[in-house]
């Protein structure tokens, strides 16, 4: 970078805080994913329990496959992906035109949360959340 743009200024940041934020946001997404997976498993177990006990494994699988797909699996995940795309695009737009707002600043701990940075940190929530 210095070779192509010698006037580039480097800023010092608290790398540990940045890494912790990335990990925390990923864990938040993974937590929501685990809740949804738990509910789906519970629903499937209940559906199997409600079926006739004389059905074979193949018949149970066929009946479960014919069940209507939930709104979340058919549409919700796509909407969530589109929202994440819009948030990332907005963050990149803010970076391009140098629009930013600081909403959390703890200089003694080296923590600075800005609108741009937070929008990009939401990518980690998405990665934690997706299947």
N, C-alpha and C positions, 0 to 999 in steps of 0.2 A: 504494500500500500504506500509506503514512504517513497518507493522508487517512482510510482506513477503520480503521486501527489505529495510533494515534499512538505507542503504547508499543513499537512494533516495533523490535527491536535488530538492526542489521546487523553481520555479522562480516566481517572481512577474510580473504580467502583468496588463495592463489597461483593465479591464473587460468591462467597458463602451464602449471603442473603439471597442473591439471585438464584443460586442452585436450589436453596430451600424453597423459595417461592415456586419454582418450576415443579419440584417434587410434590409440594403441597397441592398445587392445582391439579396435578395428575392424579393424586390420591383422591381428591374430591370427585373427579370424574369416575374413577374406578369404584368408589363407594356407591355412587348412583347406579352404575352398571350392575353391581352386585345386588342391590335392592331389586332392580327390575328382573334380573335372572332368578332370584329367589322367588319372586311372585309368579313368574312364568312356570317354574318347576312345581310350585304349590298348586297352581291351577291344573297342570297336567296330571298330577297325582290325584287330585280330586275328580277330574274327568274319568280317569281310569277306574277309580273306586266306585264311580256311579254306573259303570258299564256292567253288563251281564257277565257273571263269573264263568259262564260256559264258553265265552269267546276265546279263540286261540290268540296267540301273540300277533299273528299276521292280521287277524280281524281287528284287533285293538289298534294296531298301527294304522290300518286303513281308515278306521273311524276317526282317529285323531287327525289324520291328514285331511279328511274331508271337513273338519271343523273350520269355521270361519276364522280368518287371520285377524288378530287384534289390530285396532287402529294404530297403535304405536309401531307394530312391525310393518304394516302396510304403508303408512303415511308419515307417522311421527318422526322416524329416523331420517327420512328425506328432508323434512322441514327443518329438523335440527341441523343437518349438514348445510342446508342453504343459509340458515342464520349464522352459522360459524363462518361460512364463506363471506357473507356480508360484513361480519365483524372484522375479519382479517383484511378484507379490501378497504374498509374504513380506516383501520390502523395504518395500512400502507399509504393511503391518501393523506392521513395526518402527518406521516413521516415525510412524504414528498413535499407538502406545502408548509412544513414546520408549524403545525397547529398542535398545541399540547396544553394540558392542564394538570397541575400537581394537586393531588387530593390526599396524599399521605406522605409526610416527610418526617423521618426520625434521623437527623444527621448524626446523633451520637451512636447509632447502631448501623449507619450506612444504608438505611432503607429509604428509598424514594420511589413511590408509586405514582406514575403518571398515566394519563388516559391512553397514550400510545402503547406504553409498556404493558398495561393491564389488558388491553384488547389483544395483544399478541400472546400474553400468558394464557388467555382463554383457549388457545390452541391445545395446551396441555390438558385442559379439562376435556376437550373433545377426544384426544387420544386416549385418555383414561376411560372415557365413557364408551367408546366404540367397541364393537365385537372383535 
